[in-house]
Amino acid sequence: MEQAHQWMPYCGAAPGPQEWLWRWNTDPVLALALLIGAIALWVPRLRPVGMDTRQQRALRAGWIAVVLLYVSPLCALSSTFFTVRVVHHMALVFVLAPLLVLGLGRSLRSLALPTASCTLVAAGTFWFWHGPGAYAAALSSTPVYWLMQLSLLATATAFWAALRRAGPAVSLTAILASTVLMGLLGALIAFATRPLYAPHFASTIAWGVTPLEDQQLAGIVMWAPGSLGYLGAALWIGWRWMRAERDRHPLARPA
C-alpha cells in the first residue's frame, strides 16, 4: 500500500483528527480569483449589466460554495477521506453546477448542445475521474486536480443547462439515465472487496477508519444521496410539467 506522505494533493497532505479544523487553503491564485469574483458580485457599479436579482443570488451562493469546497477545512479533509472527496464532487454536480445555470442562464442559452450528449458526457466524466488510476493522478498533480474539478463542473453545468432547455419527457429520461449510471458506479465502489484508491490507503488510519470502510461509505453516499438529488430534480420537472398542462387545459368551472 502507498504511504500517506507520498501523496500531496492540491488540498495538502491528509490531516489528522487534531489538526484538520485549522487547515484552511491559502492558495494565493485561488484567493485572488475569489476576490475578483466577490468584487464583481457585491460591488453594484461593477455588476454585469442585465443581471437580475435571482441571478445575483445564485452566483453569490455559488461563490460561497466555492469557498466552502476549496478554502475551508473541508478541502483538507477530502485529502484524508475518499467519502469527503465524493461529497465534494456531489456538491459540484448537484449544488454548484445548478447555481451556475441559474446565474448564467442567458449566457448558456446559446450552447444548444443535445441533451443526450450532455448526459452521456457528464456521466462518462464522473465515471472516468472515479477510476482508481485517474483519481490517483488527480491527487498527484495540481494541474490534473484542477482538470478533474473543472471538467466535472463544466459537464454537470452543460447537463443541467440542457435539461432546462429540453422538454419534460426528454429531461426525465436524461435524469433516469443519470440516476442509473451514478447508482451503478456507487454500487461498484461500495461492494468492492478491497481498497481501490491508493491516496487513501493510509490516510484514514489515524481516524480509526480502514480504507475499505471509507470506500464503502463513499460508494453508499454516491449511490443513495446521488439518487435522491436526481429524484428531487425529477419531481421539480414533473411538477412544472403538470402545472403547465393544467394552465394549458384548465378544468371547466361550475357557473
Beta strands, then each sheet from edge to edge (+ up, - down):
end
